[in-house]
């Protein structure tokens, strides 16, 4: 069946090449560039045997279909998973993670050492590595990137255009000049050796360097593109950027001078946007695409029984939630937030929409993570209790609110529209009228970041295996208006998270995170719904594909074999 569609692939490829040739010369306009997409990840259900005796397809073009477009291809400027799925292919960091876990592995740094006091990290860099623009990768390039993320006044910090490097501030205790900023100085020892000196220990410093947000961009490209670097990524990765057609496709092609011999195996990767889950599955079955993310859990059994398809299952490394803008009426009222939490039937959502691939959630942290507080009392589904609290909050006669729903399927929520309808129905049962508000994905992210919403739906997937990435990113007061879309500020929670960030003893860190979850549960800035084990699928021709728990995995070793 694969042979039947090789002609289709060739025609599609020819069309993309023509479009790229026509549009690629005008990099001033974002609409003239086809852009890369974000990658979801999962635990492999069947990785496909790399020793398959089939022959590799002559045109190694892989089409990866996803539900929404990327937001930015400057990885430090966004927390969007659809963006990191693409940038993972184009840019590399000093460190990376094991294919199936969060164990730190070398990438652009082949080795490193840590001083006994935990304050100095020295990295030894790969030699002979070039960026896609032909310039050399070296220690100075590393320093430039870290300094631009840390300093809003840096010449390559494009914050005036809205590109704030929020995850840097979250993961490294703030920015240059901030009291909590953990990096004291960065010293270039020589072209291939660089030293980070910290003000104080940071228990997850190495984990941070494996995150896709801190991949290294060519300084020459930063100079050339300026703020448009978010649409023109230039790294050292296995694939280089070709074009971006907004809300349609991002095209990457093989980097012939990639530092790892024999990789990548694919000649071209196309990240295609197909918003509807069912439509993506139809395209997969027909051979029009090779990989689809956001598979409806109800379709998993059918995929598993199809000899032409392979089902993959991700780890519970996420949670989907309904959040409140706690600084906007009426959700400044804690009793109202608690009432709504009792009104939503989490287990019904898990049972109805996830086909056994999810469990109901009570904390904004996956159960497998260090510091998870299993003693937190869940807000059990209790409409009568919800009505009581609603009356105590001053809304005995009910009220009308807006519920913003996600427009795209994500690993933690494969069918957000249906979740919104269930929540709407649950709230109607206690006298709350919830009007569902819809936006396209990029505006949705931007507007919720700006606080235009009342009540919203979103989720979070772990990218470094550490609880700080969940709790601080989503709920620390310093991140209000960026990753903290609940606009939640609790000084006691912030103090616990700040202490946990710099503690080296892991048991101490675990207790601090556990204590923070008690306070967060009482305040209800968000309602955790489910922890999902996301499912996705490929055709049986796709080999060596290993989805990562972070939702962003390299495609360097993937190939198509008939």
Phi, psi and omega per residue, in radians:
X1 nan -0.526 -3.129
X2 -1.084 -0.658 -3.119
X3 -1.047 -0.607 -3.098
X4 -1.037 -0.503 -3.047
X5 -1.827 0.049 3.120
X6 -1.122 -0.617 3.092
X7 -1.127 -0.720 3.108
X8 -1.040 -0.771 3.114
X9 -1.043 -0.741 -3.106
X10 -1.106 -0.729 3.130
X11 -1.145 -0.753 3.099
X12 -1.061 -0.776 -3.123
X13 -1.083 -0.756 3.140
X14 -1.070 -0.714 3.121
X15 -1.096 -0.789 3.123
X16 -1.072 -0.672 -3.130
X17 -1.147 -0.703 3.113
X18 -1.108 -0.809 3.135
X19 -1.078 -0.738 -3.130
X20 -1.122 -0.695 -3.132
X21 -1.134 -0.658 -3.128
X22 -1.266 -0.654 -2.989
X23 -1.798 -0.407 -2.972
X24 -1.101 -0.368 -3.091
X25 -1.305 -0.350 -3.110
X26 -1.799 1.549 -3.091
X27 -1.528 0.028 3.103
X28 -1.231 -0.600 -3.042
X29 -1.788 2.168 3.120
X30 -1.088 -0.522 -3.118
X31 -1.222 -0.248 -3.112
X32 -1.642 0.070 -3.101
X33 -2.163 2.307 3.019
X34 -1.360 2.326 -3.023
X35 -2.072 2.700 3.139
X36 -1.236 2.846 -3.090
X37 -2.058 2.994 -3.098
X38 -1.579 2.652 -3.015
X39 -2.037 2.216 3.042
X40 -1.464 2.857 -3.074
X41 -2.409 2.832 3.134
X42 -2.839 2.839 3.011
X43 -1.249 2.384 -3.088
X44 -1.225 2.349 3.015
X45 -1.565 -0.596 3.094
X46 -2.780 1.876 -3.016
X47 -1.323 -0.146 -3.041
X48 1.384 2.194 -3.050
X49 -1.284 2.067 -3.104
X50 -1.210 -0.155 3.109
X51 -1.638 0.251 3.134
X52 -0.862 2.442 -3.071
X53 -1.529 0.012 3.107
X54 -1.208 2.968 3.131
X55 -1.690 2.471 3.083
X56 -1.134 2.413 3.115
X57 -1.050 2.491 -3.093
X58 -1.069 -0.804 3.118
X59 -1.726 1.770 -3.077
X60 -1.429 1.280 3.132
X61 -1.982 2.110 -3.129
X62 -1.933 2.273 3.093
X63 -1.885 2.056 -3.110
X64 -1.892 1.968 -3.093
X65 -1.704 2.391 -3.132
X66 -2.397 2.962 -3.021
X67 -1.439 -0.411 -3.097
X68 -2.514 2.908 -3.107
X69 -1.477 2.934 3.048
X70 -1.315 2.745 3.098
X71 -1.663 -0.752 -3.108
X72 -2.712 2.535 3.111
X73 -1.862 0.232 2.912
X74 -1.688 1.708 -2.841
X75 -1.013 -0.554 -3.129
X76 -1.268 -0.194 -3.022
X77 -1.643 0.005 -3.044
X78 -2.556 2.669 3.002
X79 -1.847 0.150 -3.064
X80 -1.263 2.162 -3.137
X81 -1.148 -0.560 3.123
X82 -1.177 -0.413 3.080
X83 -1.369 -0.795 -3.093
X84 -1.183 -0.441 3.074
X85 -1.021 -0.632 -3.129
X86 -1.468 -0.836 -3.068
X87 -1.108 -0.419 3.076
X88 -1.028 -0.525 -3.114
X89 -1.446 -0.461 -2.975
X90 -1.711 -0.639 -3.058
X91 -2.105 2.709 3.111
X92 -2.235 2.742 3.088
X93 -1.921 -3.094 3.082
X94 -1.110 -0.700 -3.134
X95 -2.215 2.905 3.063
X96 -2.491 -3.029 3.126
X97 -1.991 2.726 3.002
X98 -0.936 2.680 -3.057
X99 -0.995 -0.533 -3.023
X100 -2.152 0.157 -3.078
X101 -2.665 -3.052 3.094
X102 -1.786 0.441 3.034
X103 -1.289 2.209 -3.062
X104 -1.213 2.379 -3.140
X105 -2.300 2.754 3.082
X106 -1.158 2.633 2.943
X107 -2.419 -1.725 3.084
X108 -1.313 -0.337 2.960
X109 -1.774 2.123 -3.107
X110 -1.487 -0.248 3.128
X111 -2.809 2.871 3.117
X112 -2.793 2.832 3.046
X113 -2.441 2.667 -3.110
X114 -2.137 2.327 3.136
X115 -1.171 2.769 -3.100
X116 -1.037 -0.560 -3.124
X117 -1.503 0.012 3.094
X118 1.257 0.311 -3.073
X119 -1.870 -0.272 -3.107
X120 -2.201 2.201 3.110
X121 -2.072 2.147 3.121
X122 -1.964 2.247 -3.095
X123 -2.037 2.360 3.121
X124 -1.851 2.057 -2.933
X125 -1.612 2.647 3.035
X126 -1.087 2.481 3.129
X127 -1.787 2.720 3.092
X128 1.302 0.322 -3.126
X129 -1.648 2.381 3.094
X130 -2.114 2.635 2.991
X131 -1.320 2.932 -3.122
X132 -1.123 -0.336 3.102
X133 -1.561 0.092 3.085
X134 1.578 -0.113 3.113
X135 -1.417 2.797 -3.049
X136 -1.421 2.414 2.927
X137 -1.465 2.317 3.134
X138 -2.747 -3.093 -3.087
X139 -1.113 -0.595 3.137
X140 -1.114 -0.655 3.104
X141 -1.099 -0.688 3.099
X142 -1.091 -0.805 -3.114
X143 -1.087 -0.768 -3.141
X144 -1.003 -0.779 -3.106
X145 -1.149 -0.794 3.140
X146 -1.154 -0.604 -3.142
X147 -1.256 -0.595 3.122
X148 -1.232 -0.592 3.087
X149 -1.202 -0.626 -3.016
X150 -1.428 -0.447 -2.964
X151 -2.077 1.854 3.136
X152 -1.041 -0.330 3.131
X153 -1.661 0.037 3.138
X154 -1.109 2.579 -3.101
X155 -1.085 -0.409 3.126
X156 -1.846 0.262 3.059
X157 -1.686 1.827 -2.967
X158 -1.628 0.894 -3.091
X159 -1.261 -0.395 3.130
X160 -1.106 -0.428 3.135
X161 -1.713 0.219 3.075
X162 1.621 0.048 -3.104
X163 -1.641 1.456 -3.120
X164 -1.630 2.317 -3.069
X165 -1.518 1.189 -2.978
X166 -1.108 -0.643 -3.084
X167 -1.201 -0.467 3.042
X168 -1.086 -0.867 3.140
X169 -1.054 -0.660 3.124
X170 -1.156 -0.815 -2.980
X171 -1.506 -0.339 -3.118
X172 -2.079 0.392 2.984
X173 1.306 0.388 3.127
X174 2.076 -2.879 -3.073
X175 -2.051 3.073 -3.126
X176 -0.916 2.245 -3.138
X177 1.613 -0.295 3.096
X178 -1.283 2.552 -3.113
X179 -1.062 -0.648 -3.065
X180 -1.539 -0.071 -3.088
X181 -1.029 2.137 -2.942
X182 -1.482 -0.421 -3.095
X183 -1.514 2.028 -3.111
X184 -1.423 -0.848 3.136
X185 -2.773 2.762 3.083
X186 -2.183 2.146 -3.049
X187 -2.027 2.191 3.027
X188 -1.452 1.932 3.138
X189 -1.350 -0.834 3.003
X190 -2.769 -3.021 -3.053
X191 -0.994 -0.485 -3.029
X192 -2.198 0.465 3.066
X193 -2.555 2.260 -3.102
X194 -2.397 2.555 -3.023
X195 -2.190 2.252 3.038
X196 -1.852 2.180 3.100
X197 -1.937 2.210 -3.071
X198 -1.781 2.647 3.009
X199 -1.211 -0.641 -3.094
X200 -2.648 2.792 3.137
X201 -1.066 2.618 3.053
X202 -2.303 1.999 -2.974
X203 -1.082 -0.313 -3.078
X204 -2.223 0.547 -3.098
X205 -1.042 -0.834 -3.131
X206 -1.154 -0.654 3.101
X207 -1.044 -0.687 3.136
X208 -1.033 -0.700 -3.046
X209 -1.240 -0.225 3.050
X210 -1.528 -0.154 -3.090
X211 -1.294 2.545 -3.095
X212 -1.149 -0.375 -3.139
X213 -1.081 -0.478 -2.994
X214 -1.908 0.672 3.035
X215 -1.396 2.692 -2.950
X216 -1.668 2.165 3.105
X217 -1.701 2.550 3.080
X218 -1.046 2.156 3.064
X219 -1.026 -0.596 3.109
X220 -1.123 -0.642 3.102
X221 -1.217 -0.626 3.076
X222 -1.071 -0.692 3.111
X223 -1.188 -0.748 -3.065
X224 -1.228 -0.822 -2.985
X225 -1.636 -0.361 -3.101
X226 1.037 -2.397 -3.116
X227 -1.099 -0.333 3.124
X228 -1.348 0.127 3.057
X229 -1.088 -0.388 3.127
X230 -1.211 -0.192 3.077
X231 -2.096 0.092 -3.086
X232 -2.465 1.117 -3.067
X233 -1.197 2.412 3.102
X234 -2.352 1.927 -3.136
X235 -2.268 -2.699 3.124
X236 -2.021 0.158 -3.001
X237 -1.220 3.096 -3.078
X238 -1.181 -0.368 3.129
X239 -2.186 2.531 3.087
X240 -1.926 2.633 -3.075
X241 -1.245 2.403 3.076
X242 -1.971 -0.968 -3.035
X243 -2.844 2.870 -3.128
X244 -2.480 1.970 2.965
X245 -1.726 1.934 -3.009
X246 -0.977 2.379 3.124
X247 1.053 0.355 3.135
X248 -2.327 -1.206 -3.049
X249 -2.721 2.694 2.962
X250 -2.151 2.310 -3.084
X251 -2.015 2.261 3.054
X252 -2.127 2.676 3.060
X253 -2.320 2.794 -3.100
X254 -0.986 2.332 3.031
X255 -1.572 1.858 -3.005
X256 -1.104 -0.465 -3.102
X257 -1.765 0.447 -3.134
X258 -1.042 2.505 -2.979
X259 -1.199 -0.343 -3.132
X260 -1.718 2.043 -3.079
X261 -1.077 2.367 3.098
X262 1.507 -0.071 3.140
X263 -2.148 2.658 -0.087
X264 -1.366 2.878 -3.134
X265 -1.535 -0.459 3.107
X266 -1.434 2.567 3.065
X267 -1.510 -0.511 -3.064
X268 -2.717 2.520 3.054
X269 -2.187 2.284 3.084
X270 -2.054 2.045 3.024
X271 -1.593 1.962 -3.037
X272 -1.894 2.429 3.118
X273 -1.655 2.062 3.009
X274 -2.267 1.704 -2.960
X275 -1.029 -0.621 -3.038
X276 -1.527 2.241 -3.121
X277 -1.030 -0.790 -3.103
X278 -1.115 -0.682 3.128
X279 -1.144 -0.640 3.091
X280 -1.117 -0.706 -3.132
X281 -1.154 -0.704 3.093
X282 -1.062 -0.739 3.130
X283 -1.126 -0.629 3.107
X284 -1.171 -0.808 -3.118
X285 -1.119 -0.569 -3.120
X286 -1.445 -0.139 3.139
X287 1.508 0.161 3.133
X288 -1.316 -0.435 3.085
X289 -2.282 2.923 -3.082
X290 -1.923 -0.586 3.138
X291 -2.354 2.429 3.014
X292 -2.261 2.344 2.993
X293 -1.721 2.910 3.093
X294 1.245 0.647 3.075
X295 -1.173 2.320 3.037
X296 -1.102 2.243 3.141
X297 -0.931 -0.578 3.132
X298 -1.121 -0.364 -3.132
X299 -1.593 -0.078 -3.054
X300 -1.089 -0.744 -3.117
X301 -1.085 -0.704 3.116
X302 -1.144 -0.680 3.089
X303 -1.127 -0.764 -3.098
X304 -1.089 -0.530 -3.112
X305 -1.560 -0.066 -3.122
X306 -1.617 2.044 -3.078
X307 -1.172 -0.253 -3.140
X308 -1.602 -0.038 -3.089
X309 -2.230 2.780 3.080
X310 -2.232 2.292 3.129
X311 -1.671 2.382 3.052
X312 -2.111 2.547 3.134
X313 -2.198 2.294 -3.141
X314 -1.555 2.848 3.058
X315 -1.346 2.829 3.047
X316 -1.330 1.431 -3.065
X317 -2.129 0.650 -3.024
X318 -2.815 3.114 2.846
X319 -2.738 2.507 3.014
X320 -1.722 2.584 -3.059
X321 -2.616 2.824 2.894
X322 -1.847 2.206 -3.095
X323 -2.025 2.821 3.107
X324 -2.054 2.530 2.914
X325 -1.445 1.690 -2.999
X326 -1.267 -0.094 3.085
X327 -1.881 0.238 -3.129
X328 -2.260 2.305 3.126
X329 -1.069 2.513 0.072
X330 -1.600 0.156 -2.947
X331 -1.552 0.229 2.884
X332 -1.265 -0.221 -3.088
X333 -1.537 1.926 -3.095
X334 -1.103 -0.683 -3.128
X335 -1.099 -0.620 3.085
X336 -1.133 -0.755 3.118
X337 -1.095 -0.716 3.107
X338 -1.133 -0.710 3.124
X339 -1.029 -0.798 -3.138
X340 -1.143 -0.607 3.119
X341 -1.102 -0.688 3.069
X342 -1.220 -0.414 -3.047
X343 -1.399 -0.376 -3.034
X344 -1.596 2.247 -3.098
X345 -1.580 1.556 -3.099
X346 -1.085 -0.761 -3.084
X347 -1.135 -0.638 3.097
X348 -1.102 -0.675 3.099
X349 -1.123 -0.799 3.135
X350 -1.069 -0.759 -3.091
X351 -1.224 -0.683 -3.016
X352 -1.365 -0.553 -2.932
X353 -2.037 -0.188 -3.006
X354 -2.021 -0.007 3.026
X355 0.855 0.705 3.122
X356 1.507 -0.008 -3.114
X357 -1.718 0.509 3.117
X358 -2.782 2.728 3.001
X359 -2.203 2.626 3.125
X360 -1.142 2.640 -3.038
X361 -2.010 2.664 3.035
X362 -2.278 -0.286 3.126
X363 -2.169 2.663 3.079
X364 -1.435 0.802 -3.107
X365 -2.735 2.340 3.121
X366 -1.093 2.532 -3.080
X367 -1.043 -0.427 -3.094
X368 -1.394 -0.143 -3.025
X369 -1.423 2.584 3.012
X370 -0.941 2.337 3.066
X371 1.499 0.017 3.107
X372 -1.052 2.274 -3.076
X373 -1.726 1.699 -3.125
X374 -1.363 -0.161 -3.140
X375 -1.487 -0.129 3.080
X376 -1.109 2.284 3.129
X377 -1.338 2.187 3.133
X378 -1.266 2.695 2.983
X379 -1.447 1.553 -3.097
X380 -1.131 2.609 3.128
X381 -1.065 1.985 -3.047
X382 -2.664 1.484 -3.098
X383 -1.009 -0.620 -3.135
X384 -1.179 -0.741 3.058
X385 -1.075 -0.680 3.126
X386 -1.080 -0.730 3.137
X387 -1.136 -0.689 3.111
X388 -1.050 -0.842 -3.136
X389 -1.162 -0.595 3.102
X390 -1.078 -0.717 3.099
X391 -1.166 -0.720 3.119
X392 -1.108 -0.545 3.136
X393 -1.344 -0.130 3.122
X394 1.675 0.282 -3.099
X395 -2.158 0.806 -3.114
X396 -1.046 -0.550 -3.138
X397 -1.594 0.184 3.114
X398 1.495 -3.106 3.101
X399 -2.841 2.984 -3.132
X400 -2.076 2.303 -3.096
X401 -2.354 2.995 3.025
X402 -1.886 2.313 3.041
X403 -1.979 1.956 3.113
X404 -1.471 2.241 -3.128
X405 -2.024 2.532 3.137
X406 -1.132 2.476 3.139
X407 -1.588 -0.096 -3.066
X408 -2.285 2.658 3.044
X409 -1.294 2.410 3.073
X410 -2.239 2.864 -3.093
X411 -0.972 -0.583 -3.116
X412 -1.507 -0.173 -3.096
X413 -2.690 1.488 -3.047
X414 -1.255 -0.269 -3.137
X415 -2.447 1.248 -3.052
X416 -1.104 -0.559 -3.129
X417 -1.080 -0.763 3.137
X418 -1.202 -0.663 3.071
X419 -1.031 -0.755 3.139
X420 -1.066 -0.697 -3.141
X421 -1.165 -0.697 3.105
X422 -1.123 -0.790 3.112
X423 -1.072 -0.749 3.106
X424 -1.003 -0.770 3.128
X425 -1.150 -0.751 3.111
X426 -1.030 -0.738 -3.116
X427 -1.238 -0.607 3.085
X428 -1.063 -0.566 -3.136
X429 -1.126 -0.384 3.135
X430 -1.942 0.199 3.042
X431 1.649 0.246 3.100
X432 -1.828 2.183 3.061
X433 -1.606 2.020 -3.138
X434 -1.869 1.980 3.090
X435 -1.579 2.119 -3.080
X436 -1.361 2.193 -3.133
X437 -1.929 2.337 -3.075
X438 -2.147 2.492 3.067
X439 -2.434 2.796 2.947
X440 -1.176 2.833 -2.957
X441 -1.053 -0.923 -3.102
X442 -1.079 -0.833 3.064
X443 -1.084 -0.596 3.112
X444 -1.043 -0.828 3.133
X445 -1.122 -0.757 -3.103
X446 -1.172 -0.778 -3.062
X447 -1.252 -0.618 3.073
X448 -1.248 -0.551 3.059
X449 -1.140 -0.589 -3.130
X450 -1.462 -0.109 3.074
X451 1.454 0.435 -3.118
X452 -1.374 -0.175 -3.032
X453 -1.648 2.901 2.934
X454 -1.799 -1.101 -3.103
X455 -2.208 2.427 -3.003
X456 -2.533 2.926 3.105
X457 -2.124 2.372 3.101
X458 -2.854 -2.884 3.117
X459 -2.937 -3.096 -3.064
X460 -2.653 2.370 3.067
X461 -2.064 2.404 -3.116
X462 -1.194 2.482 3.119
X463 -2.139 -0.073 3.097
X464 -2.440 0.060 3.064
X465 1.378 0.155 -3.077
X466 -2.018 2.466 -3.095
X467 -1.114 -0.446 -3.140
X468 -1.030 -0.603 -3.101
X469 -1.090 -0.581 3.074
X470 -1.390 -1.018 -2.940
X471 -1.254 -0.808 3.134
X472 -1.244 -0.734 -3.113
X473 -1.028 -0.784 -2.997
X474 -1.584 -0.400 -2.912
X475 -2.345 0.027 3.074
X476 -1.417 2.427 -3.111
X477 -1.042 -0.492 3.135
X478 -1.148 -0.330 -3.066
X479 -1.809 0.238 3.047
X480 -1.024 2.288 3.122
X481 1.502 0.010 3.000
X482 -2.150 -1.805 3.128
X483 -1.391 -0.294 3.071
X484 -1.564 1.408 -3.106
X485 -1.424 -0.078 3.026
X486 -1.489 -0.102 3.136
X487 0.900 0.724 -3.058
X488 -1.597 2.244 3.084
X489 -2.326 2.061 3.026
X490 -2.387 1.951 -3.039
X491 -1.056 -0.585 3.123
X492 -1.188 -0.695 3.074
X493 -1.126 -0.786 3.133
X494 -1.024 -0.719 -3.123
X495 -1.127 -0.730 3.111
X496 -1.115 -0.760 -3.130
X497 -1.177 -0.650 3.105
X498 -1.127 -0.712 3.115
X499 -1.151 -0.729 -3.132
X500 -1.134 -0.582 -3.101
X501 -1.077 -0.668 -3.040
X502 -1.768 -0.103 3.118
X503 -1.252 2.405 3.120
X504 -1.639 -0.605 3.113
X505 -1.189 2.100 -3.029
X506 -1.238 -0.529 3.083
X507 -1.174 -0.682 3.084
X508 -1.110 -0.774 3.111
X509 -1.038 -0.784 -3.115
X510 -1.022 -0.745 -3.125
X511 -1.164 -0.688 3.129
X512 -1.110 -0.745 3.105
X513 -1.168 -0.652 3.104
X514 -1.079 -0.779 3.131
X515 -1.104 -0.688 -3.141
X516 -1.085 -0.667 -3.135
X517 -1.122 -0.546 3.074
X518 -1.069 -0.821 -3.116
X519 -1.188 -0.706 -3.135
X520 -1.109 -0.723 3.137
X521 -1.078 -0.682 3.124
X522 -1.148 -0.685 -3.073
X523 -1.400 -0.455 -3.123
X524 0.863 1.044 3.008
X525 -1.258 -0.311 3.099
X526 -2.649 2.805 3.109
X527 -1.998 1.757 3.060
X528 -1.062 2.278 -3.113
X529 -1.734 -1.065 -3.062
X530 -2.541 2.721 2.839
X531 -1.860 2.069 -3.065
X532 -1.816 2.723 2.924
X533 -1.884 1.528 -3.004
X534 -1.065 2.516 3.107
X535 -1.993 2.554 3.068
X536 -2.546 3.031 -3.011
X537 -2.554 2.689 3.025
X538 -2.315 2.901 2.938
X539 -1.304 2.811 -3.129
X540 -1.218 -0.202 3.118
X541 -1.353 -0.284 -3.117
X542 -1.442 2.128 -3.096
X543 -2.061 2.669 3.055
X544 1.162 0.385 3.105
X545 -1.538 2.130 -3.133
X546 -2.222 1.726 3.118
X547 -1.110 2.447 -3.107
X548 -1.770 2.563 3.122
X549 -0.993 -0.421 -3.110
X550 -1.260 -0.234 -3.054
X551 1.449 0.023 3.075
X552 -2.296 1.956 -3.120
X553 -2.168 2.661 3.090
X554 -1.259 2.491 3.065
X555 -1.824 0.252 -3.031
X556 -1.061 -0.624 -3.076
X557 -1.665 -0.040 -3.115
X558 -1.286 2.486 3.007
X559 -2.520 2.885 3.116
X560 -1.902 2.111 -3.108
X561 -2.174 2.191 -3.122
X562 -1.247 nan nan
